Amino acid sequence: MINIFYEPGYAKRRKRIFTIKFNKSVLFNKLINFVYIFNLPIPDRFITNGPHKLMNNVIKAFRKTKLSVFNELKFDNSYIVQFDNFGENILKEIISKNNKKSKVIIGPLYTNEQLKKLSGYLDKYDFIKVLTPSENAANSIVNELNLNIDRKKICTIPIGVIKEKGVIKVNKITKRNNKCLVYFKNRDASELKKVLEILTSKNIRVDLFEYGKYDNNKLKKAAKKDSFGILLSSIESQGFAVQELMSCNLPLLVWDESNNKFEGRNISGSSVPHWSKECGLIVKSFSSLEEQLTNFILNIKEYTPSKLVLNELTYEKFRSNLTKEFNNF
């Protein structure tokens, strides 16, 4: 049994008083506050940032099970989604109870400065671990952020992105159109231009989705209809959008990014931290993308990215992984 602690302030963004877009208005923040009282998820179409998506998925994964309670200190095991002032205060409350059976997992929502503060608690108490959603993120903490956090104090558990039955349902889709879904996030516009030009030269129609400018429901709808996708993204610690594309069984040609900056520090990783050969093809340059594109399209029926999602990234798998981590402390 697990206590799950989260507070939506971490995921909120500044809103406008006068706007026709609901998810950019102050009314949206009021809705967030309201559903928080009842631990309800927000409709995906309103979510525009990763932290909010993560919290929403945690709620979806646990709210209809008897495995947990939200924002209530009832059991020995506690999962704190974020390490901000809210998360630290919850941790202090747990410590003050002096329960020798307490086990705490924290993350993956934290800044570099918050992680520095958390490292002090990790040194002092052996019943606390920090959660990362991928091995790439764990390696960055240990090898690149100079935080002196013991690797044994880090657990790698990706947050679930879909129910198992949702993946099974998508796998029944057999008809797809002759279109390419292009997902663009935090990359140079010249790279996007090159990709669009080569697709145009091959008479391939495009559904373009740029980070922060699309409706999540429309993204998933296109992913269930289009033949394949091309991904241009910066490195990700998890990458919810790309994993939702995978959950729609959309073969992906990934122009990968291996380096990025995190709060002024260079960190290494990948645009697709959870990946297998059945998901598609990864290239490191445009010339390689250009060279591989035709052959990739000819072989798209060989790829089944939903298998990786079913094995590693469902809500059910997330619940199981988190429970196992507490049991194996």
C-alpha positions in Angstrom: 0.0 0.0 0.0 1.3 3.4 -1.0 0.8 7.0 0.1 1.0 9.2 -3.0 1.7 12.9 -2.5 1.5 15.5 -5.2 0.5 19.2 -5.4 -0.4 20.8 -8.8 1.4 24.1 -8.2 4.6 22.5 -9.6 2.8 22.0 -12.9 0.9 25.3 -13.2 2.0 27.9 -15.7 1.2 31.6 -15.7 -2.3 32.2 -17.2 -4.1 35.1 -18.8 -7.3 36.8 -17.7 -8.5 37.5 -21.2 -8.0 34.7 -23.7 -10.3 32.4 -25.8 -8.1 29.4 -25.1 -9.3 27.7 -21.9 -6.0 26.0 -21.1 -4.2 29.4 -21.2 -6.8 31.2 -19.0 -6.9 31.7 -15.2 -10.1 29.6 -15.3 -7.9 26.5 -16.1 -5.9 27.0 -13.0 -9.1 27.1 -11.0 -10.2 23.8 -12.6 -6.8 22.3 -11.7 -7.4 23.4 -8.1 -10.9 21.9 -8.1 -10.0 18.5 -9.4 -7.0 18.3 -7.1 -9.4 18.3 -4.1 -10.9 15.1 -5.5 -7.8 13.6 -7.1 -9.3 13.6 -10.5 -7.3 13.7 -13.8 -7.6 16.6 -16.2 -8.7 15.9 -19.9 -5.5 15.4 -21.9 -6.5 18.1 -24.5 -5.9 20.8 -21.9 -2.4 19.7 -20.8 0.5 21.6 -22.3 3.6 20.7 -20.2 5.4 17.5 -19.1 5.1 17.9 -15.3 1.3 18.3 -15.5 1.2 15.3 -17.8 3.2 13.3 -15.4 1.0 14.1 -12.4 -2.1 13.4 -14.5 -0.7 10.0 -15.4 0.1 9.1 -11.8 -3.5 9.9 -10.9 -4.8 7.8 -13.7 -2.6 4.9 -12.7 -3.7 4.8 -9.1 -7.0 6.4 -8.5 -9.2 3.4 -9.2 -7.1 0.9 -7.3 -7.0 -0.1 -3.6 -3.2 0.1 -3.6 -2.9 3.7 -2.5 -4.2 6.9 -0.9 -3.6 10.4 -2.2 -2.0 13.1 0.0 -2.6 11.2 3.2 0.0 9.7 5.5 -1.6 6.3 6.1 0.8 3.5 5.1 4.5 2.9 5.6 5.4 3.4 1.9 5.3 7.0 0.5 5.7 8.1 -3.1 6.3 11.9 -3.4 6.0 13.0 -7.0 7.9 16.3 -6.6 10.7 17.7 -4.4 9.7 21.4 -4.1 8.6 23.1 -0.9 5.5 20.8 -0.8 7.5 17.6 -1.3 10.1 18.6 1.3 7.5 19.4 3.9 5.9 16.0 3.3 9.3 14.4 3.7 9.9 16.3 6.9 6.6 15.1 8.3 7.4 11.5 7.5 10.8 11.8 9.2 9.2 13.4 12.3 7.0 10.3 12.7 10.1 8.2 13.4 8.4 5.2 11.8 11.2 2.6 11.4 9.1 0.9 8.7 8.9 4.1 6.5 10.1 3.9 2.9 10.1 6.9 0.6 10.6 7.4 -3.1 10.8 10.9 -4.5 10.6 12.2 -8.1 11.0 12.7 -10.9 9.9 16.3 -10.6 12.8 18.4 -9.3 15.2 21.0 -10.4 19.0 20.7 -10.1 18.9 22.9 -7.0 16.1 20.9 -5.5 18.0 17.7 -6.3 21.1 19.1 -4.4 18.9 19.7 -1.4 17.4 16.2 -1.7 20.9 14.7 -1.8 21.4 15.8 1.8 18.4 13.8 2.9 19.6 10.8 0.9 23.0 10.9 2.7 21.3 11.1 6.1 18.5 8.6 5.8 18.7 5.1 4.3 14.9 4.8 3.8 14.8 7.4 0.9 15.4 6.9 -2.8 15.1 9.3 -5.7 13.2 8.2 -8.8 14.2 8.8 -12.4 12.1 7.8 -15.4 15.0 6.4 -17.5 18.5 5.1 -17.2 19.7 8.1 -19.2 18.4 10.4 -16.5 19.9 8.3 -13.7 23.3 8.3 -15.4 23.1 12.1 -15.8 22.5 12.5 -12.0 25.4 10.2 -11.2 28.0 11.2 -13.8 27.2 14.8 -15.0 25.4 16.9 -12.4 28.1 16.5 -9.7 25.6 15.8 -6.9 27.5 12.9 -5.2 24.3 10.8 -5.1 25.0 7.1 -4.7 23.6 5.1 -7.6 22.1 2.7 -5.2 19.8 5.5 -3.9 18.4 6.0 -7.4 15.5 3.8 -8.8 14.5 4.0 -12.5 10.8 3.7 -13.0 9.1 5.2 -16.1 5.6 6.7 -15.4 2.9 4.9 -17.3 1.3 6.5 -20.3 -1.8 4.3 -21.1 -3.9 1.4 -19.9 -3.0 -2.1 -21.2 -6.5 -2.4 -22.8 -5.8 0.9 -24.6 -2.7 -0.6 -26.3 -4.6 -3.8 -27.2 -7.4 -1.8 -28.8 -4.9 0.2 -30.9 -3.2 -2.9 -32.2 -6.5 -3.9 -33.9 -6.1 -0.9 -36.3 -5.2 -2.2 -39.8 -5.9 0.7 -42.1 -3.7 3.8 -42.2 -3.3 6.7 -44.6 -0.3 7.7 -46.6 0.8 10.5 -44.3 3.7 11.2 -42.0 3.3 12.6 -38.5 6.2 15.0 -37.8 6.8 15.8 -34.1 9.0 18.8 -33.5 10.3 19.9 -30.1 13.1 22.2 -29.1 15.2 21.7 -32.3 16.5 24.1 -34.9 13.9 25.3 -37.4 16.4 24.6 -40.2 16.3 20.9 -39.3 12.5 20.8 -39.5 12.7 22.6 -42.9 15.0 19.9 -44.3 12.6 17.1 -43.1 9.6 18.8 -44.6 11.3 19.4 -47.9 12.4 15.8 -48.3 8.8 14.6 -47.5 7.4 17.1 -50.0 9.9 15.8 -52.7 8.5 12.3 -52.2 4.9 13.5 -52.3 4.2 12.5 -48.7 1.6 14.5 -46.9 2.4 15.7 -43.4 0.7 16.1 -40.0 3.0 18.6 -38.2 2.8 18.9 -34.4 5.1 21.4 -32.6 5.6 21.2 -28.9 3.4 23.6 -27.0 1.2 24.3 -29.9 -1.0 21.2 -30.3 -4.0 19.4 -28.7 -2.9 16.1 -27.2 -6.1 14.4 -28.4 -5.4 15.5 -32.0 -1.8 14.2 -31.7 -3.1 10.8 -30.7 -5.8 10.8 -33.3 -3.3 11.4 -36.1 -0.9 8.8 -34.6 -3.7 6.2 -35.0 -4.3 7.1 -38.7 -0.9 8.1 -40.2 1.5 5.5 -41.6 4.7 6.5 -39.8 6.3 9.4 -37.8 9.5 11.4 -37.9 10.7 12.7 -34.5 12.9 15.8 -34.1 13.2 16.4 -30.3 15.7 17.4 -27.8 16.9 14.8 -25.3 14.2 13.5 -22.9 14.2 12.1 -19.4 11.0 10.2 -20.4 9.2 11.8 -23.3 5.5 11.4 -22.9 4.5 12.6 -26.3 6.8 10.2 -28.2 5.7 7.3 -25.9 2.0 8.1 -26.7 3.0 7.9 -30.4 4.5 4.5 -29.7 1.3 3.4 -27.8 -0.6 4.2 -31.1 1.7 1.6 -32.8 3.2 4.4 -35.0 6.6 3.4 -36.5 9.1 6.1 -35.9 12.1 7.4 -37.8 14.0 9.3 -35.1 16.6 12.0 -35.9 18.2 11.7 -32.5 19.7 14.3 -30.2 22.4 13.2 -27.8 23.4 16.4 -25.9 21.5 19.2 -24.3 21.7 21.7 -21.5 19.9 21.3 -18.2 20.0 24.5 -16.0 23.3 25.5 -17.6 25.0 22.1 -17.5 25.7 19.9 -20.5 24.0 16.5 -20.2 23.9 13.5 -22.5 20.9 11.3 -23.4 18.5 10.6 -26.2 15.3 11.8 -27.8 13.9 8.3 -27.1 15.2 7.1 -23.7 12.9 4.0 -23.9 13.5 2.3 -27.2 13.9 -1.0 -29.0 14.5 -2.0 -32.6 10.8 -2.9 -33.0 9.9 0.8 -32.5 11.5 2.0 -35.7 14.8 3.4 -36.7 17.2 5.9 -35.1 19.6 8.1 -37.2 22.1 10.7 -36.0 22.1 13.1 -38.9 20.0 14.5 -41.7 22.1 12.7 -44.4 21.5 9.4 -42.6 17.8 10.2 -42.4 17.7 11.0 -46.1 19.6 7.8 -46.9 17.3 5.6 -44.8 13.9 7.1 -45.4 12.8 5.2 -48.5 13.9 1.8 -47.0 12.2 2.7 -43.7 8.9 3.4 -45.4 9.1 0.2 -47.4 9.5 -1.8 -44.1 7.1 0.1 -41.7 4.9 -3.0 -41.4 7.8 -4.8 -39.6 7.7 -2.3 -36.7 5.4 -2.7 -33.7 6.3 0.0 -31.1 3.2 -0.7 -29.1 4.9 -3.9 -27.9 7.5 -1.9 -26.0 4.7 0.2 -24.4 2.7 -2.9 -23.4 5.8 -4.4 -21.8 7.2 -1.3 -20.1 5.0 1.8 -20.2 1.5 1.0 -19.1 -0.2 2.2 -16.0 -0.3 -1.4 -14.8 3.4 -1.8 -15.3 4.1 1.5 -13.5 2.1 0.3 -10.5 3.8 -3.0 -10.5 7.3 -1.5 -10.8 6.7 1.0 -8.0 5.3 -1.7 -5.7 8.3 -3.9 -6.4 10.7 -1.1 -5.6 9.2 -0.6 -2.2 9.2 -4.4 -1.5 12.9 -4.6 -2.5 14.2 -1.6 -0.5 
